[in-house]
Amino acid sequence: MAESRLKGALHWIRPKRMLLLAGLISLSLAPFGSQKWVSAREYSTNQVATGLDWSGASFPVENFQEYTSGFGYRASGFHYGLDLAAPMGSYIRNWWTGTVVEVWEDGRCGTGIAIDSGQWTHIYCHVQGRVEKNAQGRYFIDAGGGIQLWEGQVVPAGARIARVGMTGRTTGPHLHWGLKYGGRWVDPGQVLLAMYNQQSQRISSQPR
Protein backbone atom coordinates (compact mmCIF):
# COMPACT_ATOMS: atom_id res chain seq x y z
CA MET A 1 0.00 0.00 0.00
CA ALA A 2 2.72 2.49 1.02
CA GLU A 3 4.89 1.52 -1.92
CA SER A 4 2.07 2.01 -4.43
CA ARG A 5 1.27 5.44 -2.97
CA LEU A 6 4.89 6.53 -3.31
CA LYS A 7 5.08 5.22 -6.85
CA GLY A 8 1.96 7.21 -7.66
CA ALA A 9 3.56 10.36 -6.29
CA LEU A 10 6.70 9.78 -8.32
CA HIS A 11 4.58 9.33 -11.43
CA TRP A 12 3.37 12.91 -10.94
CA ILE A 13 6.90 14.28 -10.37
CA ARG A 14 8.67 13.24 -13.56
CA PRO A 15 12.45 13.05 -13.03
CA LYS A 16 13.44 14.51 -16.39
CA ARG A 17 11.24 17.53 -15.85
CA MET A 18 12.51 18.00 -12.30
CA LEU A 19 15.93 18.75 -13.81
CA LEU A 20 14.43 21.84 -15.46
CA LEU A 21 13.59 23.43 -12.11
CA ALA A 22 17.07 24.81 -11.43
CA GLY A 23 17.18 26.56 -14.80
CA LEU A 24 13.66 27.79 -15.31
CA ILE A 25 13.56 31.04 -17.25
CA SER A 26 11.11 33.64 -15.97
CA LEU A 27 8.32 34.54 -18.37
CA SER A 28 5.82 37.35 -18.39
CA LEU A 29 3.64 36.75 -15.32
CA ALA A 30 3.92 39.59 -12.78
CA PRO A 31 3.79 38.84 -9.03
CA PHE A 32 0.31 38.72 -7.56
CA GLY A 33 -0.70 41.06 -4.79
CA SER A 34 1.37 43.79 -3.18
CA GLN A 35 4.32 41.95 -1.62
CA LYS A 36 7.64 43.20 -0.27
CA TRP A 37 10.83 42.40 -2.15
CA VAL A 38 12.91 39.69 -0.53
CA SER A 39 16.58 38.88 -0.69
CA ALA A 40 18.07 35.64 -1.99
CA ARG A 41 18.93 34.74 1.59
CA GLU A 42 15.29 35.10 2.66
CA TYR A 43 13.76 33.02 -0.11
CA SER A 44 16.40 30.27 -0.26
CA THR A 45 14.63 27.02 0.51
CA ASN A 46 17.50 24.59 0.99
CA GLN A 47 17.41 24.69 4.77
CA VAL A 48 13.62 24.39 4.81
CA ALA A 49 13.19 21.65 2.22
CA THR A 50 15.84 19.23 3.46
CA GLY A 51 15.45 17.18 6.59
CA LEU A 52 11.63 17.08 6.53
CA ASP A 53 9.42 14.03 6.03
CA TRP A 54 7.73 14.50 2.65
CA SER A 55 5.99 11.10 2.56
CA GLY A 56 2.58 12.67 3.17
CA ALA A 57 2.89 15.44 0.58
CA SER A 58 1.22 15.37 -2.84
CA PHE A 59 2.23 16.79 -6.20
CA PRO A 60 -0.24 19.67 -6.72
CA VAL A 61 -1.65 19.10 -10.22
CA GLU A 62 -2.90 16.19 -12.32
CA ASN A 63 -2.07 15.82 -16.03
CA PHE A 64 1.06 17.91 -15.51
CA GLN A 65 2.70 19.04 -18.76
CA GLU A 66 5.60 21.35 -17.94
CA TYR A 67 6.92 24.12 -15.70
CA THR A 68 6.38 27.41 -17.52
CA SER A 69 7.68 30.00 -15.06
CA GLY A 70 9.88 29.69 -12.02
CA PHE A 71 10.27 31.46 -8.70
CA GLY A 72 12.43 34.59 -8.57
CA TYR A 73 13.29 37.93 -10.07
CA ARG A 74 12.59 38.90 -13.68
CA ALA A 75 12.33 42.12 -15.68
CA SER A 76 8.68 42.59 -14.73
CA GLY A 77 9.24 42.07 -11.01
CA PHE A 78 9.30 39.12 -8.65
CA HIS A 79 7.38 35.92 -9.34
CA TYR A 80 6.23 34.50 -6.00
CA GLY A 81 5.57 30.94 -7.08
CA LEU A 82 5.95 28.18 -9.66
CA ASP A 83 3.70 27.85 -12.73
CA LEU A 84 2.63 24.31 -13.62
CA ALA A 85 0.94 23.94 -17.00
CA ALA A 86 -1.83 21.37 -17.41
CA PRO A 87 -4.86 21.03 -19.68
CA MET A 88 -7.87 23.19 -18.83
CA GLY A 89 -10.01 21.49 -16.19
CA SER A 90 -7.26 19.23 -14.81
CA TYR A 91 -7.74 18.61 -11.11
CA ILE A 92 -5.54 20.34 -8.53
CA ARG A 93 -4.62 18.35 -5.43
CA ASN A 94 -3.99 19.68 -1.95
CA TRP A 95 -0.25 19.58 -1.32
CA TRP A 96 -0.39 18.83 2.40
CA THR A 97 -3.13 18.31 4.99
CA GLY A 98 -4.24 21.70 6.30
CA THR A 99 -6.95 24.27 6.89
CA VAL A 100 -8.43 26.53 4.21
CA VAL A 101 -7.63 30.00 5.57
CA GLU A 102 -8.80 32.14 2.65
CA VAL A 103 -10.59 32.00 -0.70
CA TRP A 104 -10.73 35.10 -2.90
CA GLU A 105 -11.01 36.62 -6.36
CA ASP A 106 -8.80 39.40 -7.76
CA GLY A 107 -7.40 40.66 -11.05
CA ARG A 108 -4.02 38.91 -10.87
CA CYS A 109 -4.36 35.62 -9.04
CA GLY A 110 -7.93 35.25 -10.28
CA THR A 111 -9.81 32.78 -8.12
CA GLY A 112 -7.44 31.73 -5.37
CA ILE A 113 -7.19 29.39 -2.39
CA ALA A 114 -4.79 29.55 0.58
CA ILE A 115 -4.27 26.59 2.93
CA ASP A 116 -2.23 26.53 6.14
CA SER A 117 -0.32 23.39 7.17
CA GLY A 118 1.58 24.25 10.33
CA GLN A 119 4.25 26.80 9.38
CA TRP A 120 3.51 26.30 5.68
CA THR A 121 0.99 28.26 3.63
CA HIS A 122 0.28 26.95 0.12
CA ILE A 123 -1.47 29.16 -2.41
CA TYR A 124 -3.32 28.14 -5.59
CA CYS A 125 -4.12 30.73 -8.28
CA HIS A 126 -6.02 30.93 -11.61
CA VAL A 127 -8.39 28.10 -10.68
CA GLN A 128 -11.83 27.60 -12.17
CA GLY A 129 -14.83 28.54 -10.07
CA ARG A 130 -15.90 31.48 -7.94
CA VAL A 131 -16.10 32.68 -4.34
CA GLU A 132 -19.43 33.15 -2.61
CA LYS A 133 -20.66 34.04 0.87
CA ASN A 134 -23.70 33.15 2.95
CA ALA A 135 -24.69 33.12 6.61
CA GLN A 136 -22.21 30.30 7.28
CA GLY A 137 -19.25 32.18 5.80
CA ARG A 138 -17.16 32.41 2.62
CA TYR A 139 -16.60 29.45 0.34
CA PHE A 140 -15.12 28.48 -3.02
CA ILE A 141 -17.32 26.58 -5.44
CA ASP A 142 -16.62 24.88 -8.77
CA ALA A 143 -19.92 23.23 -9.64
CA GLY A 144 -18.55 21.71 -12.86
CA GLY A 145 -15.77 19.99 -10.95
CA GLY A 146 -17.96 18.95 -8.03
CA ILE A 147 -15.89 20.98 -5.54
CA GLN A 148 -16.86 23.21 -2.63
CA LEU A 149 -14.39 24.48 -0.01
CA TRP A 150 -15.23 26.53 3.05
CA GLU A 151 -12.87 28.83 4.89
CA GLY A 152 -11.95 26.93 8.05
CA GLN A 153 -12.38 23.52 6.43
CA VAL A 154 -9.65 20.89 7.00
CA VAL A 155 -8.52 19.26 3.74
CA PRO A 156 -6.39 16.07 3.57
CA ALA A 157 -3.25 15.83 1.46
CA GLY A 158 -3.95 14.69 -2.11
CA ALA A 159 -7.62 15.72 -2.04
CA ARG A 160 -8.95 17.39 -5.17
CA ILE A 161 -9.51 21.03 -4.23
CA ALA A 162 -9.92 22.83 -7.58
CA ARG A 163 -9.38 22.62 -11.33
CA VAL A 164 -6.85 24.34 -13.58
CA GLY A 165 -8.33 27.44 -15.17
CA MET A 166 -7.51 30.86 -16.60
CA THR A 167 -8.97 33.27 -14.08
CA GLY A 168 -7.01 36.45 -13.35
CA ARG A 169 -3.91 37.46 -15.31
CA THR A 170 -2.78 34.51 -17.40
CA THR A 171 -2.08 33.66 -21.03
CA GLY A 172 -2.83 29.95 -20.77
CA PRO A 173 -4.22 27.28 -18.45
CA HIS A 174 -1.90 26.59 -15.52
CA LEU A 175 -1.67 26.50 -11.76
CA HIS A 176 0.33 29.25 -10.10
CA TRP A 177 1.49 27.55 -6.90
CA GLY A 178 3.00 29.65 -4.13
CA LEU A 179 4.58 28.55 -0.84
CA LYS A 180 5.38 30.38 2.38
CA TYR A 181 7.25 29.02 5.37
CA GLY A 182 6.99 30.97 8.60
CA GLY A 183 5.43 33.85 6.67
CA ARG A 184 8.25 34.09 4.09
CA TRP A 185 8.04 33.13 0.44
CA VAL A 186 10.09 30.08 -0.54
CA ASP A 187 10.89 28.40 -3.85
CA PRO A 188 8.31 25.66 -4.61
CA GLY A 189 10.68 24.08 -7.12
CA GLN A 190 13.24 23.28 -4.43
CA VAL A 191 10.51 21.79 -2.27
CA LEU A 192 9.29 19.54 -5.09
CA LEU A 193 12.86 18.44 -5.78
CA ALA A 194 13.36 17.54 -2.09
CA MET A 195 10.06 15.62 -2.16
CA TYR A 196 11.09 13.70 -5.27
CA ASN A 197 14.55 12.83 -3.94
CA GLN A 198 13.22 11.58 -0.61
CA GLN A 199 10.36 9.57 -2.06
CA SER A 200 12.54 7.98 -4.75
CA GLN A 201 15.13 6.98 -2.13
CA ARG A 202 12.43 5.29 -0.05
CA ILE A 203 11.19 3.31 -3.03
CA SER A 204 14.69 2.21 -4.00
CA SER A 205 15.40 1.05 -0.43
CA GLN A 206 12.24 -1.10 -0.25
CA PRO A 207 12.94 -4.87 -0.20
CA ARG A 208 12.15 -6.53 -3.50
Buried (B, 14 or more C-beta within 10 A) or exposed (E): EEEEBBEEBBEBBBEEBBEBBEEBEBEEBEBBEEEEEBEEEEBBBEEBBEEEEBBBBBBBBBEBBEBBBBBBBBEEEBBBBBBBBBEEBBBBBBBBBBEBBBBBBBEBBBBBBBBBBEEBBBBBBBBBBBBEEEEEEBBBBBEEBEBEBBBEBEBEBBBBBBBBBBBBBBEEBBBBBBBBBEEBBBBBBBBBBBBBBBBBEBEEEEEE
